[in-house]
C-alpha cells in the first residue's frame, strides 16, 4: 500500500509537469472533438497523429494518445443525446434513451449525468489500473514463451469472437493480419519474406499506413458515398442540474455500468463499445416493469456512458502489464511504443516507471479536465457540429498524407496507404470487420517469436503448450470461447446485443 | 438458392490470398518444428487462412441472402479499364529513365487508373480521394509541400459534388497555413516546402 502511494506520488510528479499537462489537455480536447463529430473515430485519429508524437518523449506521446481515446467517450454522448447520431460507436446505445430525454426537455440532465457518470467510472477504473498493474506484472514475469504464445492466441480468438459479425470471418481477419505481419525481414535468419524485392518493405509493412488506410481513408470514402443527414439542432440543452428523483435512479446505474465496463475493458477484444452495449442490456433487464425504457429512461444513459469510459481506461491493463493489445486502439498504442523504442511487456512497469505511473495519474487528471471541457463548455462543442463534413474530409486526408510520409520520408508509404484504403473499402463492402486485422498484425510477429522459442525449448514437441499449466488453461479458455460462439443460440444473443 | 454474396466474396478473398501466400512461401525454407525456418510460420498461417476461407465459402450457401450493391455496366467497364491501364502503364513508365526515382512510375500509373475509374459516378468518391493521395505523392518531393497540399485538396474536392470553388479555395488556404504551422514550424519534418527545379 505504501509502495503504491509512493508510486502514485511519483506518477503525479510526472503527469503534472508542464508538457505532460499540456498534452493531456490537447489529447482530451482532440478526443472530445472527434467524439462529438460523427464520421471520425479514435482509431483513425490516433493513427493520424502517430507521426506527430515521434518527436516527443514516449510518456508524453502515450499520455496524449490515451487522452484521445477516453476523451472520445465523453464527446460521443453529446452528439448522441442532441442529434440522435452516435458521435462514436460506443455511444450508439446512448442515442436510444438520451435523444428521447432531449425530446422531453431533459437534454441538459442527460448530458450532465453522462459526463458525471463517465468521470466517476473513469476515476474508479484508473485506481483499478494502478492497483492491478504491479500485481499482474508479477504473474506475467513467470510466463514462458509457450505461455505467452497461448495468451496471445487467447487474445486474438476472444477479440475475433467479440467482434461484430460472423465469428469465422473475424478469425479470418485476425489470420490475415498475422499474415500481413509476416512481410519483411525474418528476425532469426535475416531472410526477406514477401517483400517482392522492394527495399522499403524489408522493415515490414508500415503500421500507420495500414491503420490510416483501412480506418481513416476508407472511412472517408464510405462517408462520402452515404452522406448522413445532420439535422439542424433544434433541441435546447436546458438546465444541467438533475432532480432528486433523477439522481436516485441514475446512481445505481452508474455503479453497475462502472463494474461492467471495467470487466469488459480488461477482456481481450473488449473495449468501450462492447461495454456500453453490455451495460444497456443490463439496465433494460433490471428496469422491467417501469416501462420507461424507450421513452427516455435516465438509467439507459447513465449506465452505458459510465461503462464505456471505464472500459476505455481498463483496456490499458493488458497492454501495460502483459504487452498485449486488447483492441484496435491498444494495437495502435503498441505501435506508438515500439516506434519509441519501448517493447511493451511485463517489464515495462519496472523499466519505465515514468511511463506507467505517469500515464495512470494523467488519466485521472485527464478525466477532471474532460469534466470541465464537457459540462460548462458544451455550447462550443455543439457549434463544432455545424462544420459540414465536406470541409472536414480534405483536412483529414491532408493530415493522413503528410503524416504517413513523414514517418520514413518515403513516398512509397503514401502509396501503401492508398493500397490499404482500397482493401479497407473492400472489407467494408463485404462486411469483414477490420479491427481484428490490426490486432493480428501487431501480435503476429511477437507470436512467431514466442512460438519458435517455445518449440526450440521443447525440442519440437507441441505438447508443451498443453503440459505447461498456464498455457494449458489459457488454451482451454480459448477453445471454450470459440466453441460457445459456434452454438447457434448464443450467437443469436450476441447479434441481438450488437443490434442494440 | 439463397446465396450470401458478401460471405461468398469474403471466402473467395481469403482463399485467394492464402493460395498466393502459400505459393510465394515455396521459396522459403521450412525447417523443422524444433528449428523453424523462415517459411514455417507463413506455412501455418496460410493453411489456417485457407481453411477459414473454405468454411466462409461453404457457409455462404446457407447463410441467407445478403447481396452486394448493384453495379452498372459503366462501373464494370471503368473498373477493368482502370486496372488494365495501370498494369500496362506501370512497366512502360518504369522503363523511362526520368521516372526512376521516388516511385514516380507507381504513383503516376495508379493516378491514371483512378482517373479512369472516376468516369463512373458510383466510383467517384473512391477514385477522387485515392487519386488525390497519388497526386500528392507524385508532387511532394519535386513540387514541394505547398503545391502537393493544394493539389490534394482540389482533387479530393471533386469527391463531393456539393463543393463550390470558393469553399475549396478557403479550405486550401486554411490547410496550407495549418500544415505549415504544424509540420514545418513545430515538427520540422524534412521535406521541401516550395518547388525545386
Interface residues (C-beta under 8 A of the other chain):
Chain A: X52 X55 X166 X168 X169 X171 X172 X175 X176 X178 X179 X182 X186 X188 X189 X191 X193 X194 X217 X220 X221 X224 X225 X390 X391 X393 X394 X395 X397 X398 X399 X400 X401 X402 X405 X406 X409 X411 X412 X414 X415 X417 X418 X421 X422 X425 X426 X429 X430 X431 X432 X444 X448 X451 X452 X455 X456 X459 X460 X461 X462
Chain B: X6 X7 X9 X10 X13 X14 X17 X21 X24 X28 X32 X33 X34 X35 X36 X37 X38 X39 X41 X42 X45 X46 X48 X49 X52 X53 X55 X56 X59 X66 X68 X69 X102 X103 X106 X107 X110 X125 X126 X129 X130 X132 X133 X134 X136 X137 X138 X140 X141 X145 X148 X149 X152 X153 X156 X157 X159 X160 X162 X163 X167 X171 X174 X175 X178 X179 X182 X183 X187 X189 X190 X191
